[in-house]
Amino acid sequence: MVTRVDTLVLGLAVLAACGGAAADPEVGGDTTAGTTTTGAASRETTGDDDPAGSSSTAAVDATSSGEASTGDVPDGPCMGIELEDDACEILRAMRWTPELPPAHGNAVADDETAAELGFALFFDARLSSNNQVRCATCHEPDFGFGDGKPVSMGVGTVARNAPSALDVAHVRWQFWDGRADSLWSQALAPIEHPDEMASTRLAVAHRIFDDYAGRYEAVFGPLPPLGDLGRFPATGAPGWVAYDGMDPADRHAVDEVFVNVGKSLEAYMRRLVTGPAPFDRFLDGELDAISPAAMRGAAVFFAAGCPSCHAGPQLADGAFHNLGMPDDDDASAQGRALGIERLLAAEFNAASEWFDGEPPTDFPPTVGAADLGAFRTPTLRNLAVTGPYGHTGAYANLSAIVQFHLDGGGEPIVGERDALLQPHELELDAQDDLLAFLGSLRGGEPPLPWGEWPM
């Protein structure tokens, strides 16, 4: 059974690493719509073979609410926290903000009707080839919009761990390796991936025509005449004879429907916002919103240098770091380096005709030496509802992922381990306080109806 000590060390693992993994949005190679150098405490049950152990979530929740607090109330200069002025400014800048960043290349990203269509499609298993796999298979509401598995299973088994879709609108580069530059293009990848939903854009277009025509046309205008099977075969995608043999204008029309499905899915996922956490209420002046232990843990967080990678409202730098995590897949292990290569070759990237507006100034990215073997830093928010840990889900329990970070990471398969990850020690009391701070970063559930299965 996972012990209290296991849960305490989680905070150390999460923070000592500064560049990690929270589950990446790539269903079918990585699912979602990220890892982090740190990982997250997943939902727990009792039992010796449970990856996390029920005690850990209970400890996080109780400590963050003050119910399990021990020790003196801090009396430091930064709202009671022992921080210098410059660190206090960084702390205050961690406050959650309700403003979402602009969507990339999606003119309907904030359209309510598009979101309603995406909501239905996210939970529709008929978008898969076997009518059994849906977006929610790997991103279930009951699992913090992840799946709680080391690696995800769709029609087949994918190589990477599924990241949570909570607050995914804040993620600049999607997937563990950042190979999608928009949330809508990320959402399309699992649909045609042979190990995820294993469907085709023609099959999806026909599903829209048969079951969602009214809702689709309310947002995007008239559908092509998909009832004409002579022009629009029942299934097919690039590389299929049925699709490649179509008239170019008809192929273009199918591509447009497929792209709009992705844009509807993004409109829905932008609503999976968890909202402010107890820590944010503390920053607003509600000083008893977090426990004294969590206040002390905030000072530990800074003393360990964690804000170098985990700062700002999402407590993530949006960068990629090589921690030397294990990976049995040579291509997957390339991380961001191969991710950029794949992004630049992608059909639906910011250089494509399907990207609404001008490409962003950070496109195209270029590959640097540090990108080899590097994976995206995840947010530290909502740690209690994401996991397992690592981009391959290799760390099934807290003891394992903690030891990995305490050891200063692993031996990289490729590239060089990030110098930010160093062996680190904390006294048990400091670990406890750090865990309390991390627990105070857990926000609420996404607003209804978006945060539940459709009625």
VMD Tcl script that draws the C-alpha trace (Angstrom):
set ca {
  {0.00 0.00 0.00}
  {1.29 3.49 -0.82}
  {2.15 5.33 2.37}
  {1.93 8.91 3.47}
  {5.64 9.21 2.81}
  {5.05 8.25 -0.80}
  {2.60 11.08 -1.24}
  {4.92 13.56 0.39}
  {7.71 12.85 -2.00}
  {5.42 13.53 -4.94}
  {5.81 17.23 -4.36}
  {9.55 16.90 -4.53}
  {9.39 14.93 -7.73}
  {7.04 17.37 -9.30}
  {9.05 20.37 -8.42}
  {12.65 19.24 -8.51}
  {12.29 18.38 -12.14}
  {10.95 21.60 -13.56}
  {10.26 20.19 -16.95}
  {7.88 17.41 -17.18}
  {4.94 15.57 -18.11}
  {1.30 15.74 -17.42}
  {-0.18 13.62 -20.15}
  {-0.06 14.80 -23.70}
  {-2.90 15.37 -26.02}
  {-2.17 12.97 -28.76}
  {-4.48 10.09 -28.83}
  {-2.75 7.58 -30.94}
  {0.80 8.20 -30.18}
  {0.17 10.25 -27.16}
  {-3.53 10.95 -26.71}
  {-5.61 14.38 -26.27}
  {-5.89 16.91 -26.48}
  {1.13 16.33 -22.34}
  {4.36 14.92 -19.06}
  {5.97 16.61 -17.18}
  {9.00 16.58 -15.64}
  {6.97 15.79 -12.77}
  {3.77 13.98 -12.95}
  {0.66 14.10 -10.91}
  {-1.14 12.40 -8.16}
  {-3.85 10.36 -9.72}
  {-7.13 9.34 -8.22}
  {-6.61 6.67 -5.66}
  {-8.11 3.60 -4.11}
  {-6.76 1.33 -1.44}
  {-4.91 -1.80 -2.34}
  {-1.32 -2.88 -2.62}
  {-1.39 -2.91 -6.39}
  {-3.00 0.49 -6.77}
  {-0.77 2.89 -8.70}
  {-1.34 5.81 -6.39}
  {-3.05 4.64 -3.23}
  {-6.10 6.23 -1.66}
  {-4.08 7.85 1.06}
  {-2.41 10.27 -1.31}
  {-5.45 12.17 -2.50}
  {-6.85 12.26 0.98}
  {-3.59 13.70 2.22}
  {-3.49 16.33 -0.50}
  {-7.08 17.41 -0.02}
  {-7.01 17.44 3.76}
  {-3.73 19.29 4.01}
  {-4.67 21.90 1.44}
  {-7.94 22.62 3.21}
  {-6.27 22.98 6.57}
  {-7.87 19.92 8.14}
  {-4.59 18.08 8.54}
  {-2.36 21.08 9.13}
  {0.37 20.85 11.72}
  {2.95 23.33 12.92}
  {2.96 27.06 13.46}
  {1.24 29.52 11.17}
  {3.95 31.25 9.08}
  {4.55 34.93 9.67}
  {6.62 35.91 6.65}
  {6.65 39.18 4.71}
  {4.73 37.83 1.69}
  {1.18 37.24 2.97}
  {2.73 35.24 5.77}
  {5.13 33.35 3.49}
  {8.89 33.65 3.95}
  {9.72 35.12 0.53}
  {11.72 38.12 -0.63}
  {9.99 40.85 -2.60}
  {11.00 39.55 -6.05}
  {9.85 36.01 -5.23}
  {6.64 37.39 -3.77}
  {5.91 39.09 -7.09}
  {6.41 35.78 -8.90}
  {4.12 34.10 -6.39}
  {1.36 36.65 -6.92}
  {1.70 36.25 -10.69}
  {0.76 32.57 -10.28}
  {-2.85 33.53 -9.67}
  {-5.32 31.75 -11.93}
  {-6.85 33.94 -14.60}
  {-10.24 33.40 -16.26}
  {-8.99 34.68 -19.61}
  {-8.20 31.97 -22.12}
  {-5.42 32.55 -24.62}
  {-6.62 33.11 -28.19}
  {-7.20 29.98 -30.21}
  {-4.74 29.26 -33.00}
  {-6.29 29.19 -36.46}
  {-9.90 28.58 -35.37}
  {-12.48 31.26 -36.07}
  {-15.24 29.35 -34.23}
  {-13.23 28.42 -31.14}
  {-15.44 30.52 -28.87}
  {-18.72 29.89 -30.69}
  {-21.31 28.30 -28.38}
  {-23.04 26.39 -31.16}
  {-19.72 24.98 -32.36}
  {-18.94 23.94 -28.78}
  {-22.27 22.14 -28.50}
  {-21.49 20.22 -31.69}
  {-18.01 19.39 -30.42}
  {-19.48 18.28 -27.09}
  {-21.62 15.68 -28.85}
  {-18.79 14.54 -31.12}
  {-16.33 14.17 -28.23}
  {-18.53 11.46 -26.73}
  {-19.68 9.78 -29.97}
  {-18.05 6.35 -30.43}
  {-19.41 6.18 -33.98}
  {-16.50 8.35 -35.09}
  {-14.29 5.27 -34.66}
  {-13.98 2.35 -37.05}
  {-15.41 -0.15 -34.55}
  {-18.05 2.15 -33.01}
  {-16.47 1.60 -29.58}
  {-13.79 4.27 -29.20}
  {-14.55 7.93 -28.56}
  {-12.45 10.92 -27.59}
  {-13.72 10.34 -24.07}
  {-12.26 6.82 -24.07}
  {-8.89 8.38 -23.31}
  {-10.28 11.56 -21.76}
  {-13.00 10.53 -19.35}
  {-14.68 13.04 -17.03}
  {-14.44 10.52 -14.20}
  {-10.66 10.39 -14.59}
  {-9.93 14.09 -14.77}
  {-10.32 13.91 -18.55}
  {-7.48 11.38 -18.75}
  {-7.83 7.60 -18.56}
  {-5.71 6.63 -15.55}
  {-3.70 4.14 -17.62}
  {0.04 4.02 -18.32}
  {-0.60 4.16 -22.06}
  {-3.92 4.50 -23.76}
  {-5.93 1.88 -25.56}
  {-8.15 2.62 -28.52}
  {-8.61 0.22 -31.39}
  {-5.03 -0.74 -30.56}
  {-2.48 0.35 -27.96}
  {-0.61 3.62 -28.32}
  {2.95 4.38 -27.29}
  {2.32 7.22 -24.86}
  {0.33 8.19 -21.82}
  {-2.87 10.20 -22.38}
  {-2.66 13.70 -20.94}
  {-5.60 15.30 -19.22}
  {-7.75 17.60 -21.33}
  {-8.44 19.85 -18.33}
  {-7.40 23.44 -19.09}
  {-5.93 22.23 -22.38}
  {-6.72 25.57 -24.04}
  {-3.67 26.96 -22.20}
  {-1.30 24.50 -23.90}
  {0.58 26.15 -26.76}
  {2.15 23.06 -28.37}
  {-0.06 19.96 -28.25}
  {1.07 16.37 -27.61}
  {3.99 15.39 -25.43}
  {6.37 16.33 -28.26}
  {4.53 19.45 -29.44}
  {3.87 18.14 -32.93}
  {0.54 19.96 -33.25}
  {0.40 23.75 -33.20}
  {-3.33 24.04 -32.57}
  {-5.87 22.25 -30.44}
  {-8.16 21.60 -33.41}
  {-5.43 19.93 -35.47}
  {-4.46 17.83 -32.46}
  {-8.04 16.66 -32.13}
  {-8.03 15.29 -35.68}
  {-4.94 13.11 -35.31}
  {-6.50 10.38 -33.11}
  {-9.46 9.97 -35.46}
  {-7.34 8.62 -38.30}
  {-4.58 7.06 -36.20}
  {-4.72 3.26 -36.70}
  {-4.24 2.51 -32.99}
  {-6.67 5.11 -31.70}
  {-9.98 5.54 -33.50}
  {-8.79 4.07 -36.82}
  {-11.43 5.93 -38.82}
  {-11.18 8.06 -41.97}
  {-12.20 11.56 -42.88}
  {-14.72 10.26 -45.40}
  {-16.39 8.12 -42.75}
  {-16.48 11.10 -40.39}
  {-17.95 13.35 -43.07}
  {-20.71 10.81 -43.67}
  {-21.41 10.64 -39.92}
  {-21.81 14.40 -39.87}
  {-24.09 14.28 -42.91}
  {-26.25 11.51 -41.49}
  {-26.56 12.62 -37.86}
  {-25.30 16.16 -37.34}
  {-26.20 18.03 -40.53}
  {-28.40 20.66 -38.89}
  {-25.96 21.48 -36.13}
  {-23.00 21.49 -38.50}
  {-24.66 23.75 -41.05}
  {-25.71 26.21 -38.34}
  {-22.03 26.91 -37.78}
  {-20.25 26.16 -41.04}
  {-22.85 26.42 -43.77}
  {-24.04 23.80 -46.28}
  {-22.50 20.36 -46.40}
  {-21.40 18.84 -49.70}
  {-23.80 16.29 -51.26}
  {-22.41 13.37 -49.28}
  {-25.47 11.29 -50.08}
  {-23.98 10.77 -53.54}
  {-21.83 7.70 -52.83}
  {-20.56 7.73 -56.38}
  {-18.76 10.97 -55.65}
  {-18.21 10.45 -51.93}
  {-17.27 6.85 -51.01}
  {-18.27 5.60 -47.56}
  {-14.74 5.62 -46.20}
  {-11.27 6.73 -47.19}
  {-8.38 9.05 -46.39}
  {-5.17 10.18 -48.10}
  {-3.39 7.08 -49.38}
  {-6.64 5.17 -49.88}
  {-7.66 4.42 -53.46}
  {-11.23 5.47 -52.75}
  {-10.19 8.89 -51.49}
  {-7.29 9.54 -53.86}
  {-9.49 8.69 -56.84}
  {-12.07 11.35 -56.00}
  {-12.40 14.59 -57.91}
  {-10.00 17.11 -56.31}
  {-12.85 19.50 -55.51}
  {-14.74 16.72 -53.70}
  {-11.64 15.73 -51.75}
  {-11.26 19.36 -50.73}
  {-14.89 19.46 -49.57}
  {-14.37 16.36 -47.42}
  {-11.18 17.82 -45.96}
  {-13.13 20.93 -45.02}
  {-15.77 18.94 -43.15}
  {-13.03 17.02 -41.36}
  {-11.23 20.23 -40.36}
  {-14.47 21.70 -39.07}
  {-14.99 18.64 -36.88}
  {-11.62 19.41 -35.29}
  {-12.53 23.06 -34.83}
  {-15.81 22.06 -33.15}
  {-13.93 19.71 -30.84}
  {-11.60 22.55 -29.87}
  {-14.57 24.82 -29.18}
  {-15.81 22.20 -26.71}
  {-12.43 21.50 -25.09}
  {-11.83 25.21 -24.49}
  {-14.68 24.94 -22.01}
  {-12.95 22.29 -19.88}
  {-11.74 24.96 -17.47}
  {-11.25 24.02 -13.82}
  {-11.33 27.50 -12.31}
  {-9.56 28.99 -9.30}
  {-8.03 26.78 -6.61}
  {-7.69 27.42 -2.86}
  {-4.25 28.88 -3.59}
  {-5.86 31.50 -5.83}
  {-8.31 32.48 -3.12}
  {-5.32 32.85 -0.81}
  {-3.68 35.22 -3.28}
  {-6.91 37.20 -3.36}
  {-6.58 37.83 0.36}
  {-8.48 34.88 1.84}
  {-5.51 33.89 3.97}
  {-7.22 30.90 5.57}
  {-8.03 29.35 2.16}
  {-4.90 27.23 2.45}
  {-3.31 25.61 5.46}
  {-0.21 26.83 7.30}
  {1.54 23.77 5.86}
  {0.67 24.90 2.33}
  {1.99 28.38 3.12}
  {5.27 26.91 4.29}
  {5.24 24.67 1.21}
  {5.12 27.72 -1.04}
  {8.41 28.86 0.49}
  {9.87 25.38 -0.09}
  {8.67 25.59 -3.69}
  {10.76 28.71 -4.21}
  {13.73 27.48 -2.23}
  {13.91 24.44 -4.50}
  {13.98 26.66 -7.60}
  {10.76 25.26 -8.99}
  {9.42 28.56 -10.44}
  {12.19 28.46 -13.04}
  {9.95 26.03 -14.92}
  {6.67 26.21 -13.02}
  {5.46 29.81 -12.77}
  {2.72 31.98 -14.19}
  {-1.00 31.25 -13.90}
  {-0.60 27.69 -15.22}
  {2.64 26.99 -13.31}
  {4.29 25.77 -16.50}
  {6.87 27.30 -18.81}
  {5.50 25.79 -22.02}
  {8.99 24.51 -22.80}
  {10.41 21.03 -23.38}
  {12.94 19.24 -21.16}
  {14.92 16.01 -21.37}
  {14.73 14.13 -18.06}
  {16.13 10.84 -19.24}
  {12.84 8.98 -18.86}
  {12.63 5.44 -20.24}
  {11.01 4.82 -23.61}
  {10.98 1.56 -25.58}
  {10.01 3.31 -28.81}
  {13.02 4.82 -30.59}
  {10.88 7.33 -32.50}
  {8.93 8.38 -29.42}
  {12.16 8.89 -27.47}
  {13.23 11.64 -29.91}
  {10.71 13.94 -28.21}
  {10.47 17.53 -29.33}
  {13.12 17.17 -32.05}
  {11.02 14.70 -34.02}
  {7.86 16.54 -32.95}
  {8.99 19.68 -34.75}
  {9.88 17.67 -37.85}
  {6.41 16.14 -37.86}
  {4.74 19.48 -37.20}
  {6.39 21.11 -40.18}
  {5.24 18.24 -42.41}
  {1.72 18.17 -40.97}
  {-1.26 18.57 -43.25}
  {-3.11 20.93 -40.91}
  {-0.37 23.13 -39.46}
  {-0.33 26.94 -39.36}
  {1.03 27.12 -42.90}
  {-1.97 25.28 -44.32}
  {-5.00 26.83 -45.98}
  {-7.14 25.53 -43.11}
  {-5.53 27.79 -40.52}
  {-7.81 30.79 -39.94}
  {-5.81 34.02 -39.97}
  {-2.09 34.59 -40.19}
  {0.39 32.07 -38.78}
  {1.56 33.03 -35.27}
  {4.96 34.61 -34.83}
  {6.37 31.50 -33.14}
  {5.68 29.39 -36.23}
  {7.62 27.65 -37.62}
  {9.68 26.47 -34.66}
  {13.26 25.37 -35.23}
  {15.05 22.37 -33.75}
  {17.81 22.97 -31.24}
  {20.16 20.54 -29.50}
  {18.07 20.67 -26.31}
  {14.99 19.42 -28.18}
  {16.37 15.92 -28.63}
  {14.64 13.67 -26.13}
  {12.74 16.59 -24.58}
  {9.07 16.55 -23.57}
  {6.70 19.33 -22.59}
  {6.49 20.78 -19.10}
  {2.99 20.25 -17.74}
  {0.98 22.45 -15.48}
  {1.14 21.82 -11.75}
  {-2.54 22.63 -11.41}
  {-4.94 19.78 -10.63}
  {-2.17 17.28 -9.89}
  {-4.52 15.18 -7.80}
  {-6.59 14.15 -10.80}
  {-3.94 13.32 -13.41}
  {-1.55 10.39 -13.77}
  {0.17 7.85 -14.19}
  {3.49 9.51 -14.67}
  {5.90 10.11 -17.52}
  {5.20 10.33 -21.23}
  {5.06 6.53 -21.40}
  {3.26 6.13 -18.09}
  {6.29 4.18 -16.88}
  {5.87 5.26 -13.26}
  {2.81 3.52 -11.89}
  {3.16 4.70 -8.30}
  {4.41 7.69 -6.44}
  {7.40 5.91 -4.94}
  {8.80 5.12 -8.37}
  {8.38 8.56 -9.90}
  {9.69 10.23 -6.76}
  {12.80 8.09 -6.69}
  {13.41 8.89 -10.34}
  {13.44 12.60 -9.61}
  {15.38 12.28 -6.36}
  {18.08 10.49 -8.31}
  {18.31 13.44 -10.68}
  {16.54 11.74 -13.56}
  {17.68 8.89 -15.75}
  {20.23 8.28 -18.45}
  {18.85 9.85 -21.64}
  {18.26 7.50 -24.55}
  {19.11 10.40 -26.84}
  {20.30 13.93 -26.20}
  {21.49 15.41 -22.91}
  {19.63 15.46 -19.62}
  {18.43 18.95 -18.72}
  {20.75 20.55 -16.17}
  {17.72 21.88 -14.28}
  {17.05 18.38 -12.96}
  {19.52 17.70 -10.15}
  {19.59 15.26 -7.23}
  {17.74 16.88 -4.37}
  {16.95 16.21 -0.73}
  {14.28 17.62 1.56}
  {13.50 16.96 5.16}
  {10.29 15.04 5.67}
  {8.54 18.08 7.15}
  {9.49 20.17 4.13}
  {8.20 17.47 1.81}
  {4.92 17.46 3.72}
  {4.61 21.22 3.40}
  {5.44 21.07 -0.32}
  {2.74 18.49 -0.88}
  {0.26 20.69 0.97}
  {1.13 23.55 -1.37}
  {0.65 21.37 -4.45}
  {-2.68 20.18 -3.10}
  {-3.83 23.79 -2.82}
  {-3.48 24.10 -6.63}
  {-6.45 21.86 -7.34}
  {-9.28 23.76 -9.00}
  {-12.92 22.86 -9.30}
  {-14.70 20.77 -11.91}
  {-15.38 22.26 -15.35}
  {-18.76 24.00 -15.50}
  {-21.84 22.05 -16.46}
  {-22.81 20.77 -18.92}
  {-19.28 20.62 -20.35}
  {-17.67 18.70 -17.49}
  {-19.96 15.67 -17.62}
  {-21.17 13.13 -20.15}
  {-23.95 14.52 -22.39}
  {-27.46 13.91 -21.17}
}
mol new
graphics top color blue
foreach p $ca { graphics top sphere $p radius 0.5 }
foreach p [lrange $ca 0 end-1] q [lrange $ca 1 end] { graphics top cylinder $p $q radius 0.2 }
display resetview
